[in-house]
Amino acid sequence: MAVRETEPTERTKRLLFGSATHGGFSSCPEPLIYQYDGLLKINVDVAHIRSGRDDGPRYVEGYDRVRELENLLLLCRKHHRLVDDHPDDF
Ligand SMILES: [Zn+2]
């Protein structure tokens, strides 16, 4: 199994959050951040459109921009799982 570095850089993460007002799944009602017991919690994952793993969702051999902004979006955990568990639908 081929494994590539998939973790975006801190700069890329900041750009992703900096331009976001909500998760990338249309009509998702989940906030980006919620407050729990006085703490602010991040409510989204940095999700990959094309996986960096050859057994992962939407993997494209030779695609070398796995960690770049163009391949990333913010998704709440529920929608992240939905999208990755059904790659043929998304
Ligand atoms: Zn969502």
PDB file of the backbone (N, CA, C, O) and the ligand in Angstrom, with CONECT records:
HET     ZN  A 101       1
ATOM      1  N   MET A   1       0.843  -1.180   0.000  1.00  0.00           N
ATOM      2  CA  MET A   1       0.000   0.000   0.000  1.00  0.00           C
ATOM      3  C   MET A   1       0.890   1.245   0.000  1.00  0.00           C
ATOM      4  O   MET A   1       1.782   1.374   0.839  1.00  0.00           O
ATOM      5  N   ALA A   2       0.652   2.133  -0.914  1.00  0.00           N
ATOM      6  CA  ALA A   2       1.404   3.387  -0.970  1.00  0.00           C
ATOM      7  C   ALA A   2       0.819   4.364   0.047  1.00  0.00           C
ATOM      8  O   ALA A   2      -0.398   4.500   0.176  1.00  0.00           O
ATOM      9  N   VAL A   3       1.692   5.022   0.746  1.00  0.00           N
ATOM     10  CA  VAL A   3       1.265   6.020   1.715  1.00  0.00           C
ATOM     11  C   VAL A   3       2.041   7.300   1.445  1.00  0.00           C
ATOM     12  O   VAL A   3       3.270   7.298   1.384  1.00  0.00           O
ATOM     13  N   ARG A   4       1.314   8.373   1.288  1.00  0.00           N
ATOM     14  CA  ARG A   4       1.935   9.672   1.092  1.00  0.00           C
ATOM     15  C   ARG A   4       1.710  10.526   2.331  1.00  0.00           C
ATOM     16  O   ARG A   4       0.812  10.269   3.132  1.00  0.00           O
ATOM     17  N   GLU A   5       2.531  11.528   2.463  1.00  0.00           N
ATOM     18  CA  GLU A   5       2.274  12.517   3.515  1.00  0.00           C
ATOM     19  C   GLU A   5       0.979  13.234   3.171  1.00  0.00           C
ATOM     20  O   GLU A   5       0.845  13.802   2.087  1.00  0.00           O
ATOM     21  N   THR A   6       0.032  13.207   4.091  1.00  0.00           N
ATOM     22  CA  THR A   6      -1.267  13.808   3.795  1.00  0.00           C
ATOM     23  C   THR A   6      -1.602  14.985   4.694  1.00  0.00           C
ATOM     24  O   THR A   6      -2.547  15.725   4.419  1.00  0.00           O
ATOM     25  N   GLU A   7      -0.846  15.166   5.757  1.00  0.00           N
ATOM     26  CA  GLU A   7      -1.155  16.242   6.703  1.00  0.00           C
ATOM     27  C   GLU A   7      -0.833  17.589   6.063  1.00  0.00           C
ATOM     28  O   GLU A   7       0.303  17.825   5.652  1.00  0.00           O
ATOM     29  N   PRO A   8      -1.829  18.474   5.978  1.00  0.00           N
ATOM     30  CA  PRO A   8      -1.544  19.790   5.419  1.00  0.00           C
ATOM     31  C   PRO A   8      -0.626  20.593   6.347  1.00  0.00           C
ATOM     32  O   PRO A   8      -0.570  20.337   7.550  1.00  0.00           O
ATOM     33  N   THR A   9       0.070  21.536   5.791  1.00  0.00           N
ATOM     34  CA  THR A   9       0.911  22.407   6.611  1.00  0.00           C
ATOM     35  C   THR A   9       0.024  23.314   7.463  1.00  0.00           C
ATOM     36  O   THR A   9      -1.163  23.477   7.180  1.00  0.00           O
ATOM     37  N   GLU A  10       0.600  23.893   8.492  1.00  0.00           N
ATOM     38  CA  GLU A  10      -0.161  24.828   9.330  1.00  0.00           C
ATOM     39  C   GLU A  10      -0.678  25.998   8.495  1.00  0.00           C
ATOM     40  O   GLU A  10      -1.805  26.453   8.692  1.00  0.00           O
ATOM     41  N   ARG A  11       0.134  26.481   7.572  1.00  0.00           N
ATOM     42  CA  ARG A  11      -0.296  27.581   6.707  1.00  0.00           C
ATOM     43  C   ARG A  11      -1.539  27.190   5.908  1.00  0.00           C
ATOM     44  O   ARG A  11      -2.497  27.959   5.820  1.00  0.00           O
ATOM     45  N   THR A  12      -1.514  26.000   5.333  1.00  0.00           N
ATOM     46  CA  THR A  12      -2.664  25.541   4.550  1.00  0.00           C
ATOM     47  C   THR A  12      -3.903  25.424   5.430  1.00  0.00           C
ATOM     48  O   THR A  12      -5.000  25.794   5.011  1.00  0.00           O
ATOM     49  N   LYS A  13      -3.735  24.917   6.637  1.00  0.00           N
ATOM     50  CA  LYS A  13      -4.882  24.813   7.555  1.00  0.00           C
ATOM     51  C   LYS A  13      -5.434  26.193   7.888  1.00  0.00           C
ATOM     52  O   LYS A  13      -6.649  26.386   7.934  1.00  0.00           O
ATOM     53  N   ARG A  14      -4.552  27.142   8.118  1.00  0.00           N
ATOM     54  CA  ARG A  14      -5.022  28.496   8.442  1.00  0.00           C
ATOM     55  C   ARG A  14      -5.785  29.100   7.261  1.00  0.00           C
ATOM     56  O   ARG A  14      -6.804  29.763   7.450  1.00  0.00           O
ATOM     57  N   LEU A  15      -5.296  28.873   6.066  1.00  0.00           N
ATOM     58  CA  LEU A  15      -6.002  29.376   4.886  1.00  0.00           C
ATOM     59  C   LEU A  15      -7.376  28.723   4.758  1.00  0.00           C
ATOM     60  O   LEU A  15      -8.357  29.378   4.406  1.00  0.00           O
ATOM     61  N   LEU A  16      -7.429  27.452   5.042  1.00  0.00           N
ATOM     62  CA  LEU A  16      -8.687  26.717   4.937  1.00  0.00           C
ATOM     63  C   LEU A  16      -9.712  27.243   5.951  1.00  0.00           C
ATOM     64  O   LEU A  16     -10.866  27.488   5.600  1.00  0.00           O
ATOM     65  N   PHE A  17      -9.297  27.411   7.174  1.00  0.00           N
ATOM     66  CA  PHE A  17     -10.203  27.929   8.205  1.00  0.00           C
ATOM     67  C   PHE A  17     -10.477  29.414   7.988  1.00  0.00           C
ATOM     68  O   PHE A  17     -11.575  29.893   8.269  1.00  0.00           O
ATOM     69  N   GLY A  18      -9.485  30.136   7.492  1.00  0.00           N
ATOM     70  CA  GLY A  18      -9.633  31.580   7.343  1.00  0.00           C
ATOM     71  C   GLY A  18     -10.698  31.983   6.361  1.00  0.00           C
ATOM     72  O   GLY A  18     -11.283  33.058   6.487  1.00  0.00           O
ATOM     73  N   SER A  19     -10.962  31.145   5.387  1.00  0.00           N
ATOM     74  CA  SER A  19     -11.956  31.486   4.378  1.00  0.00           C
ATOM     75  C   SER A  19     -13.297  30.793   4.630  1.00  0.00           C
ATOM     76  O   SER A  19     -14.233  30.964   3.849  1.00  0.00           O
ATOM     77  N   ALA A  20     -13.398  30.026   5.691  1.00  0.00           N
ATOM     78  CA  ALA A  20     -14.600  29.223   5.917  1.00  0.00           C
ATOM     79  C   ALA A  20     -15.605  29.936   6.812  1.00  0.00           C
ATOM     80  O   ALA A  20     -15.244  30.633   7.760  1.00  0.00           O
ATOM     81  N   THR A  21     -16.854  29.742   6.486  1.00  0.00           N
ATOM     82  CA  THR A  21     -17.923  30.189   7.370  1.00  0.00           C
ATOM     83  C   THR A  21     -18.749  29.009   7.871  1.00  0.00           C
ATOM     84  O   THR A  21     -19.490  29.130   8.847  1.00  0.00           O
ATOM     85  N   HIS A  22     -18.619  27.872   7.202  1.00  0.00           N
ATOM     86  CA  HIS A  22     -19.324  26.655   7.590  1.00  0.00           C
ATOM     87  C   HIS A  22     -18.657  25.469   6.908  1.00  0.00           C
ATOM     88  O   HIS A  22     -17.768  25.655   6.076  1.00  0.00           O
ATOM     89  N   GLY A  23     -19.068  24.264   7.245  1.00  0.00           N
ATOM     90  CA  GLY A  23     -18.506  23.071   6.623  1.00  0.00           C
ATOM     91  C   GLY A  23     -18.820  23.031   5.136  1.00  0.00           C
ATOM     92  O   GLY A  23     -19.738  23.701   4.663  1.00  0.00           O
ATOM     93  N   GLY A  24     -18.044  22.237   4.407  1.00  0.00           N
ATOM     94  CA  GLY A  24     -18.152  22.201   2.961  1.00  0.00           C
ATOM     95  C   GLY A  24     -19.316  21.402   2.409  1.00  0.00           C
ATOM     96  O   GLY A  24     -19.556  21.429   1.202  1.00  0.00           O
ATOM     97  N   PHE A  25     -20.040  20.697   3.250  1.00  0.00           N
ATOM     98  CA  PHE A  25     -21.180  19.920   2.779  1.00  0.00           C
ATOM     99  C   PHE A  25     -22.389  20.834   2.698  1.00  0.00           C
ATOM    100  O   PHE A  25     -22.784  21.451   3.688  1.00  0.00           O
ATOM    101  N   SER A  26     -22.978  20.917   1.497  1.00  0.00           N
ATOM    102  CA  SER A  26     -24.088  21.863   1.329  1.00  0.00           C
ATOM    103  C   SER A  26     -25.209  21.539   2.305  1.00  0.00           C
ATOM    104  O   SER A  26     -25.532  20.374   2.540  1.00  0.00           O
ATOM    105  N   SER A  27     -25.769  22.537   2.841  1.00  0.00           N
ATOM    106  CA  SER A  27     -26.886  22.491   3.784  1.00  0.00           C
ATOM    107  C   SER A  27     -26.519  21.919   5.155  1.00  0.00           C
ATOM    108  O   SER A  27     -27.406  21.654   5.966  1.00  0.00           O
ATOM    109  N   CYS A  28     -25.243  21.727   5.421  1.00  0.00           N
ATOM    110  CA  CYS A  28     -24.847  21.237   6.748  1.00  0.00           C
ATOM    111  C   CYS A  28     -25.117  22.323   7.788  1.00  0.00           C
ATOM    112  O   CYS A  28     -24.657  23.456   7.642  1.00  0.00           O
ATOM    113  N   PRO A  29     -25.857  21.981   8.826  1.00  0.00           N
ATOM    114  CA  PRO A  29     -26.179  22.994   9.838  1.00  0.00           C
ATOM    115  C   PRO A  29     -25.134  23.107  10.952  1.00  0.00           C
ATOM    116  O   PRO A  29     -25.247  23.971  11.822  1.00  0.00           O
ATOM    117  N   GLU A  30     -24.122  22.242  10.928  1.00  0.00           N
ATOM    118  CA  GLU A  30     -23.162  22.224  12.035  1.00  0.00           C
ATOM    119  C   GLU A  30     -22.267  23.468  12.022  1.00  0.00           C
ATOM    120  O   GLU A  30     -21.795  23.882  10.963  1.00  0.00           O
ATOM    121  N   PRO A  31     -22.036  24.055  13.182  1.00  0.00           N
ATOM    122  CA  PRO A  31     -21.102  25.192  13.257  1.00  0.00           C
ATOM    123  C   PRO A  31     -19.656  24.707  13.149  1.00  0.00           C
ATOM    124  O   PRO A  31     -19.359  23.546  13.432  1.00  0.00           O
ATOM    125  N   LEU A  32     -18.767  25.604  12.739  1.00  0.00           N
ATOM    126  CA  LEU A  32     -17.346  25.257  12.685  1.00  0.00           C
ATOM    127  C   LEU A  32     -16.792  25.018  14.085  1.00  0.00           C
ATOM    128  O   LEU A  32     -15.953  24.145  14.306  1.00  0.00           O
ATOM    129  N   ILE A  33     -17.277  25.804  15.002  1.00  0.00           N
ATOM    130  CA  ILE A  33     -16.782  25.758  16.378  1.00  0.00           C
ATOM    131  C   ILE A  33     -17.995  25.813  17.308  1.00  0.00           C
ATOM    132  O   ILE A  33     -18.962  26.528  17.043  1.00  0.00           O
ATOM    133  N   TYR A  34     -17.931  25.060  18.385  1.00  0.00           N
ATOM    134  CA  TYR A  34     -18.994  25.151  19.382  1.00  0.00           C
ATOM    135  C   TYR A  34     -18.361  25.285  20.762  1.00  0.00           C
ATOM    136  O   TYR A  34     -17.184  24.986  20.964  1.00  0.00           O
ATOM    137  N   GLN A  35     -19.161  25.731  21.677  1.00  0.00           N
ATOM    138  CA  GLN A  35     -18.671  25.917  23.036  1.00  0.00           C
ATOM    139  C   GLN A  35     -19.216  24.802  23.907  1.00  0.00           C
ATOM    140  O   GLN A  35     -20.407  24.493  23.883  1.00  0.00           O
ATOM    141  N   TYR A  36     -18.318  24.207  24.677  1.00  0.00           N
ATOM    142  CA  TYR A  36     -18.731  23.153  25.599  1.00  0.00           C
ATOM    143  C   TYR A  36     -18.012  23.366  26.916  1.00  0.00           C
ATOM    144  O   TYR A  36     -16.782  23.406  26.966  1.00  0.00           O
ATOM    145  N   ASP A  37     -18.769  23.500  27.957  1.00  0.00           N
ATOM    146  CA  ASP A  37     -18.202  23.640  29.302  1.00  0.00           C
ATOM    147  C   ASP A  37     -17.147  24.747  29.351  1.00  0.00           C
ATOM    148  O   ASP A  37     -16.108  24.607  29.997  1.00  0.00           O
ATOM    149  N   GLY A  38     -17.434  25.833  28.662  1.00  0.00           N
ATOM    150  CA  GLY A  38     -16.528  26.977  28.683  1.00  0.00           C
ATOM    151  C   GLY A  38     -15.371  26.893  27.708  1.00  0.00           C
ATOM    152  O   GLY A  38     -14.576  27.827  27.605  1.00  0.00           O
ATOM    153  N   LEU A  39     -15.268  25.784  26.993  1.00  0.00           N
ATOM    154  CA  LEU A  39     -14.166  25.603  26.036  1.00  0.00           C
ATOM    155  C   LEU A  39     -14.691  25.707  24.617  1.00  0.00           C
ATOM    156  O   LEU A  39     -15.814  25.290  24.331  1.00  0.00           O
ATOM    157  N   LEU A  40     -13.882  26.264  23.729  1.00  0.00           N
ATOM    158  CA  LEU A  40     -14.237  26.302  22.316  1.00  0.00           C
ATOM    159  C   LEU A  40     -13.684  25.055  21.643  1.00  0.00           C
ATOM    160  O   LEU A  40     -12.489  24.771  21.721  1.00  0.00           O
ATOM    161  N   LYS A  41     -14.557  24.324  20.990  1.00  0.00           N
ATOM    162  CA  LYS A  41     -14.177  23.069  20.352  1.00  0.00           C
ATOM    163  C   LYS A  41     -14.340  23.172  18.836  1.00  0.00           C
ATOM    164  O   LYS A  41     -15.336  23.701  18.342  1.00  0.00           O
ATOM    165  N   ILE A  42     -13.356  22.663  18.115  1.00  0.00           N
ATOM    166  CA  ILE A  42     -13.452  22.604  16.653  1.00  0.00           C
ATOM    167  C   ILE A  42     -14.367  21.443  16.287  1.00  0.00           C
ATOM    168  O   ILE A  42     -14.202  20.321  16.765  1.00  0.00           O
ATOM    169  N   ASN A  43     -15.318  21.734  15.442  1.00  0.00           N
ATOM    170  CA  ASN A  43     -16.375  20.772  15.118  1.00  0.00           C
ATOM    171  C   ASN A  43     -16.248  20.222  13.698  1.00  0.00           C
ATOM    172  O   ASN A  43     -17.170  19.575  13.201  1.00  0.00           O
ATOM    173  N   VAL A  44     -15.126  20.471  13.052  1.00  0.00           N
ATOM    174  CA  VAL A  44     -14.936  20.002  11.683  1.00  0.00           C
ATOM    175  C   VAL A  44     -13.569  19.326  11.549  1.00  0.00           C
ATOM    176  O   VAL A  44     -12.649  19.575  12.328  1.00  0.00           O
ATOM    177  N   ASP A  45     -13.471  18.478  10.553  1.00  0.00           N
ATOM    178  CA  ASP A  45     -12.202  17.855  10.179  1.00  0.00           C
ATOM    179  C   ASP A  45     -11.679  18.525   8.917  1.00  0.00           C
ATOM    180  O   ASP A  45     -12.449  19.047   8.110  1.00  0.00           O
ATOM    181  N   VAL A  46     -10.364  18.502   8.760  1.00  0.00           N
ATOM    182  CA  VAL A  46      -9.777  18.838   7.464  1.00  0.00           C
ATOM    183  C   VAL A  46      -9.865  17.556   6.635  1.00  0.00           C
ATOM    184  O   VAL A  46      -9.183  16.572   6.923  1.00  0.00           O
ATOM    185  N   ALA A  47     -10.700  17.578   5.618  1.00  0.00           N
ATOM    186  CA  ALA A  47     -10.986  16.393   4.813  1.00  0.00           C
ATOM    187  C   ALA A  47     -10.294  16.481   3.454  1.00  0.00           C
ATOM    188  O   ALA A  47     -10.171  17.558   2.870  1.00  0.00           O
ATOM    189  N   HIS A  48      -9.849  15.333   2.968  1.00  0.00           N
ATOM    190  CA  HIS A  48      -9.203  15.258   1.660  1.00  0.00           C
ATOM    191  C   HIS A  48     -10.224  14.873   0.595  1.00  0.00           C
ATOM    192  O   HIS A  48     -11.013  13.947   0.787  1.00  0.00           O
ATOM    193  N   ILE A  49     -10.206  15.573  -0.505  1.00  0.00           N
ATOM    194  CA  ILE A  49     -11.054  15.188  -1.637  1.00  0.00           C
ATOM    195  C   ILE A  49     -10.488  13.910  -2.251  1.00  0.00           C
ATOM    196  O   ILE A  49     -11.210  12.928  -2.425  1.00  0.00           O
ATOM    197  N   ARG A  50      -9.209  13.923  -2.573  1.00  0.00           N
ATOM    198  CA  ARG A  50      -8.522  12.731  -3.086  1.00  0.00           C
ATOM    199  C   ARG A  50      -7.619  12.217  -1.979  1.00  0.00           C
ATOM    200  O   ARG A  50      -6.753  12.943  -1.490  1.00  0.00           O
ATOM    201  N   SER A  51      -7.816  10.989  -1.590  1.00  0.00           N
ATOM    202  CA  SER A  51      -7.007  10.395  -0.526  1.00  0.00           C
ATOM    203  C   SER A  51      -5.545  10.280  -0.937  1.00  0.00           C
ATOM    204  O   SER A  51      -5.233  10.159  -2.122  1.00  0.00           O
ATOM    205  N   GLY A  52      -4.657  10.319   0.040  1.00  0.00           N
ATOM    206  CA  GLY A  52      -3.243  10.062  -0.194  1.00  0.00           C
ATOM    207  C   GLY A  52      -2.891   8.593  -0.083  1.00  0.00           C
ATOM    208  O   GLY A  52      -1.749   8.209  -0.337  1.00  0.00           O
ATOM    209  N   ARG A  53      -3.851   7.768   0.292  1.00  0.00           N
ATOM    210  CA  ARG A  53      -3.632   6.317   0.416  1.00  0.00           C
ATOM    211  C   ARG A  53      -4.255   5.621  -0.800  1.00  0.00           C
ATOM    212  O   ARG A  53      -5.360   5.957  -1.226  1.00  0.00           O
ATOM    213  N   ASP A  54      -3.530   4.658  -1.340  1.00  0.00           N
ATOM    214  CA  ASP A  54      -4.059   4.020  -2.547  1.00  0.00           C
ATOM    215  C   ASP A  54      -5.289   3.156  -2.268  1.00  0.00           C
ATOM    216  O   ASP A  54      -5.964   2.729  -3.205  1.00  0.00           O
ATOM    217  N   ASP A  55      -5.586   2.894  -1.008  1.00  0.00           N
ATOM    218  CA  ASP A  55      -6.834   2.203  -0.677  1.00  0.00           C
ATOM    219  C   ASP A  55      -7.875   3.178  -0.109  1.00  0.00           C
ATOM    220  O   ASP A  55      -8.907   2.761   0.417  1.00  0.00           O
ATOM    221  N   GLY A  56      -7.589   4.480  -0.223  1.00  0.00           N
ATOM    222  CA  GLY A  56      -8.494   5.486   0.332  1.00  0.00           C
ATOM    223  C   GLY A  56      -9.471   6.016  -0.702  1.00  0.00           C
ATOM    224  O   GLY A  56      -9.329   5.759  -1.897  1.00  0.00           O
ATOM    225  N   PRO A  57     -10.470   6.761  -0.229  1.00  0.00           N
ATOM    226  CA  PRO A  57     -11.500   7.272  -1.140  1.00  0.00           C
ATOM    227  C   PRO A  57     -10.946   8.258  -2.176  1.00  0.00           C
ATOM    228  O   PRO A  57     -10.151   9.143  -1.860  1.00  0.00           O
ATOM    229  N   ARG A  58     -11.384   8.078  -3.391  1.00  0.00           N
ATOM    230  CA  ARG A  58     -11.080   8.983  -4.515  1.00  0.00           C
ATOM    231  C   ARG A  58      -9.582   9.129  -4.788  1.00  0.00           C
ATOM    232  O   ARG A  58      -9.136  10.161  -5.289  1.00  0.00           O
ATOM    233  N   TYR A  59      -8.813   8.097  -4.458  1.00  0.00           N
ATOM    234  CA  TYR A  59      -7.367   8.112  -4.715  1.00  0.00           C
ATOM    235  C   TYR A  59      -7.107   8.236  -6.219  1.00  0.00           C
ATOM    236  O   TYR A  59      -7.772   7.593  -7.030  1.00  0.00           O
ATOM    237  N   VAL A  60      -6.144   9.062  -6.570  1.00  0.00           N
ATOM    238  CA  VAL A  60      -5.738   9.217  -7.964  1.00  0.00           C
ATOM    239  C   VAL A  60      -4.228   9.030  -8.034  1.00  0.00           C
ATOM    240  O   VAL A  60      -3.463   9.832  -7.496  1.00  0.00           O
ATOM    241  N   GLU A  61      -3.814   7.969  -8.701  1.00  0.00           N
ATOM    242  CA  GLU A  61      -2.382   7.683  -8.824  1.00  0.00           C
ATOM    243  C   GLU A  61      -1.683   8.856  -9.508  1.00  0.00           C
ATOM    244  O   GLU A  61      -2.139   9.362 -10.533  1.00  0.00           O
ATOM    245  N   GLY A  62      -0.579   9.268  -8.923  1.00  0.00           N
ATOM    246  CA  GLY A  62       0.204  10.350  -9.505  1.00  0.00           C
ATOM    247  C   GLY A  62      -0.232  11.743  -9.069  1.00  0.00           C
ATOM    248  O   GLY A  62       0.475  12.719  -9.321  1.00  0.00           O
ATOM    249  N   TYR A  63      -1.374  11.844  -8.425  1.00  0.00           N
ATOM    250  CA  TYR A  63      -1.829  13.157  -7.947  1.00  0.00           C
ATOM    251  C   TYR A  63      -0.926  13.573  -6.793  1.00  0.00           C
ATOM    252  O   TYR A  63      -0.846  12.878  -5.780  1.00  0.00           O
ATOM    253  N   ASP A  64      -0.254  14.697  -6.944  1.00  0.00           N
ATOM    254  CA  ASP A  64       0.759  15.070  -5.951  1.00  0.00           C
ATOM    255  C   ASP A  64       0.394  16.316  -5.147  1.00  0.00           C
ATOM    256  O   ASP A  64       1.257  16.945  -4.533  1.00  0.00           O
ATOM    257  N   ARG A  65      -0.893  16.665  -5.156  1.00  0.00           N
ATOM    258  CA  ARG A  65      -1.297  17.864  -4.405  1.00  0.00           C
ATOM    259  C   ARG A  65      -2.243  17.500  -3.266  1.00  0.00           C
ATOM    260  O   ARG A  65      -3.137  18.267  -2.906  1.00  0.00           O
ATOM    261  N   VAL A  66      -2.025  16.311  -2.709  1.00  0.00           N
ATOM    262  CA  VAL A  66      -2.903  15.796  -1.656  1.00  0.00           C
ATOM    263  C   VAL A  66      -2.974  16.734  -0.462  1.00  0.00           C
ATOM    264  O   VAL A  66      -4.033  16.863   0.154  1.00  0.00           O
ATOM    265  N   ARG A  67      -1.876  17.389  -0.123  1.00  0.00           N
ATOM    266  CA  ARG A  67      -1.822  18.237   1.069  1.00  0.00           C
ATOM    267  C   ARG A  67      -2.186  19.687   0.777  1.00  0.00           C
ATOM    268  O   ARG A  67      -2.192  20.520   1.684  1.00  0.00           O
ATOM    269  N   GLU A  68      -2.486  19.993  -0.474  1.00  0.00           N
ATOM    270  CA  GLU A  68      -2.696  21.394  -0.867  1.00  0.00           C
ATOM    271  C   GLU A  68      -4.155  21.822  -0.694  1.00  0.00           C
ATOM    272  O   GLU A  68      -5.072  21.002  -0.652  1.00  0.00           O
ATOM    273  N   LEU A  69      -4.324  23.125  -0.597  1.00  0.00           N
ATOM    274  CA  LEU A  69      -5.644  23.706  -0.365  1.00  0.00           C
ATOM    275  C   LEU A  69      -6.685  23.222  -1.370  1.00  0.00           C
ATOM    276  O   LEU A  69      -7.840  22.986  -1.014  1.00  0.00           O
ATOM    277  N   GLU A  70      -6.271  23.077  -2.620  1.00  0.00           N
ATOM    278  CA  GLU A  70      -7.225  22.663  -3.665  1.00  0.00           C
ATOM    279  C   GLU A  70      -7.826  21.275  -3.406  1.00  0.00           C
ATOM    280  O   GLU A  70      -8.872  20.937  -3.960  1.00  0.00           O
ATOM    281  N   ASN A  71      -7.163  20.473  -2.562  1.00  0.00           N
ATOM    282  CA  ASN A  71      -7.632  19.113  -2.295  1.00  0.00           C
ATOM    283  C   ASN A  71      -8.291  18.977  -0.930  1.00  0.00           C
ATOM    284  O   ASN A  71      -8.605  17.865  -0.504  1.00  0.00           O
ATOM    285  N   LEU A  72      -8.500  20.066  -0.257  1.00  0.00           N
ATOM    286  CA  LEU A  72      -8.983  20.002   1.122  1.00  0.00           C
ATOM    287  C   LEU A  72     -10.279  20.778   1.283  1.00  0.00           C
ATOM    288  O   LEU A  72     -10.542  21.742   0.564  1.00  0.00           O
ATOM    289  N   LEU A  73     -11.078  20.339   2.236  1.00  0.00           N
ATOM    290  CA  LEU A  73     -12.252  21.093   2.642  1.00  0.00           C
ATOM    291  C   LEU A  73     -12.557  20.748   4.086  1.00  0.00           C
ATOM    292  O   LEU A  73     -12.106  19.730   4.609  1.00  0.00           O
ATOM    293  N   LEU A  74     -13.309  21.593   4.700  1.00  0.00           N
ATOM    294  CA  LEU A  74     -13.739  21.344   6.070  1.00  0.00           C
ATOM    295  C   LEU A  74     -15.076  20.631   6.033  1.00  0.00           C
ATOM    296  O   LEU A  74     -16.010  21.059   5.355  1.00  0.00           O
ATOM    297  N   LEU A  75     -15.153  19.531   6.777  1.00  0.00           N
ATOM    298  CA  LEU A  75     -16.409  18.798   6.890  1.00  0.00           C
ATOM    299  C   LEU A  75     -16.644  18.452   8.353  1.00  0.00           C
ATOM    300  O   LEU A  75     -15.709  18.098   9.071  1.00  0.00           O
ATOM    301  N   CYS A  76     -17.882  18.555   8.790  1.00  0.00           N
ATOM    302  CA  CYS A  76     -18.197  18.080  10.128  1.00  0.00           C
ATOM    303  C   CYS A  76     -17.955  16.574  10.150  1.00  0.00           C
ATOM    304  O   CYS A  76     -17.887  15.932   9.101  1.00  0.00           O
ATOM    305  N   ARG A  77     -17.826  16.025  11.334  1.00  0.00           N
ATOM    306  CA  ARG A  77     -17.450  14.607  11.424  1.00  0.00           C
ATOM    307  C   ARG A  77     -18.498  13.698  10.775  1.00  0.00           C
ATOM    308  O   ARG A  77     -18.157  12.703  10.135  1.00  0.00           O
ATOM    309  N   LYS A  78     -19.763  14.045  10.946  1.00  0.00           N
ATOM    310  CA  LYS A  78     -20.837  13.229  10.364  1.00  0.00           C
ATOM    311  C   LYS A  78     -20.719  13.213   8.834  1.00  0.00           C
ATOM    312  O   LYS A  78     -20.796  12.151   8.215  1.00  0.00           O
ATOM    313  N   HIS A  79     -20.537  14.366   8.239  1.00  0.00           N
ATOM    314  CA  HIS A  79     -20.461  14.417   6.777  1.00  0.00           C
ATOM    315  C   HIS A  79     -19.129  13.900   6.261  1.00  0.00           C
ATOM    316  O   HIS A  79     -19.071  13.356   5.158  1.00  0.00           O
ATOM    317  N   HIS A  80     -18.052  14.055   7.033  1.00  0.00           N
ATOM    318  CA  HIS A  80     -16.768  13.493   6.625  1.00  0.00           C
ATOM    319  C   HIS A  80     -16.896  11.976   6.477  1.00  0.00           C
ATOM    320  O   HIS A  80     -16.456  11.401   5.482  1.00  0.00           O
ATOM    321  N   ARG A  81     -17.489  11.353   7.457  1.00  0.00           N
ATOM    322  CA  ARG A  81     -17.669   9.898   7.409  1.00  0.00           C
ATOM    323  C   ARG A  81     -18.610   9.498   6.262  1.00  0.00           C
ATOM    324  O   ARG A  81     -18.343   8.537   5.540  1.00  0.00           O
ATOM    325  N   LEU A  82     -19.688  10.228   6.104  1.00  0.00           N
ATOM    326  CA  LEU A  82     -20.648   9.921   5.029  1.00  0.00           C
ATOM    327  C   LEU A  82     -19.951   9.968   3.665  1.00  0.00           C
ATOM    328  O   LEU A  82     -20.102   9.057   2.850  1.00  0.00           O
ATOM    329  N   VAL A  83     -19.194  11.028   3.430  1.00  0.00           N
ATOM    330  CA  VAL A  83     -18.527  11.226   2.134  1.00  0.00           C
ATOM    331  C   VAL A  83     -17.457  10.157   1.904  1.00  0.00           C
ATOM    332  O   VAL A  83     -17.337   9.624   0.801  1.00  0.00           O
ATOM    333  N   ASP A  84     -16.692   9.847   2.929  1.00  0.00           N
ATOM    334  CA  ASP A  84     -15.614   8.872   2.753  1.00  0.00           C
ATOM    335  C   ASP A  84     -16.120   7.428   2.736  1.00  0.00           C
ATOM    336  O   ASP A  84     -15.482   6.560   2.140  1.00  0.00           O
ATOM    337  N   ASP A  85     -17.239   7.165   3.372  1.00  0.00           N
ATOM    338  CA  ASP A  85     -17.802   5.810   3.335  1.00  0.00           C
ATOM    339  C   ASP A  85     -18.542   5.532   2.028  1.00  0.00           C
ATOM    340  O   ASP A  85     -18.838   4.376   1.725  1.00  0.00           O
ATOM    341  N   HIS A  86     -18.845   6.574   1.248  1.00  0.00           N
ATOM    342  CA  HIS A  86     -19.582   6.408  -0.006  1.00  0.00           C
ATOM    343  C   HIS A  86     -18.875   7.192  -1.127  1.00  0.00           C
ATOM    344  O   HIS A  86     -19.464   8.094  -1.723  1.00  0.00           O
ATOM    345  N   PRO A  87     -17.605   6.840  -1.410  1.00  0.00           N
ATOM    346  CA  PRO A  87     -16.829   7.629  -2.374  1.00  0.00           C
ATOM    347  C   PRO A  87     -17.420   7.646  -3.782  1.00  0.00           C
ATOM    348  O   PRO A  87     -17.157   8.575  -4.546  1.00  0.00           O
ATOM    349  N   ASP A  88     -18.203   6.647  -4.134  1.00  0.00           N
ATOM    350  CA  ASP A  88     -18.800   6.651  -5.480  1.00  0.00           C
ATOM    351  C   ASP A  88     -19.921   7.676  -5.603  1.00  0.00           C
ATOM    352  O   ASP A  88     -20.303   8.048  -6.712  1.00  0.00           O
ATOM    353  N   ASP A  89     -20.440   8.124  -4.493  1.00  0.00           N
ATOM    354  CA  ASP A  89     -21.528   9.096  -4.509  1.00  0.00           C
ATOM    355  C   ASP A  89     -21.025  10.540  -4.389  1.00  0.00           C
ATOM    356  O   ASP A  89     -21.774  11.491  -4.613  1.00  0.00           O
ATOM    357  N   PHE A  90     -19.741  10.685  -4.030  1.00  0.00           N
ATOM    358  CA  PHE A  90     -19.230  12.046  -3.822  1.00  0.00           C
ATOM    359  C   PHE A  90     -17.927  12.262  -4.557  1.00  0.00           C
ATOM    360  O   PHE A  90     -17.355  13.350  -4.493  1.00  0.00           O
TER     361      PHE A  90
HETATM  362 ZN    ZN A 101     -21.912  18.441   8.196  1.00  0.00          ZN2+
END
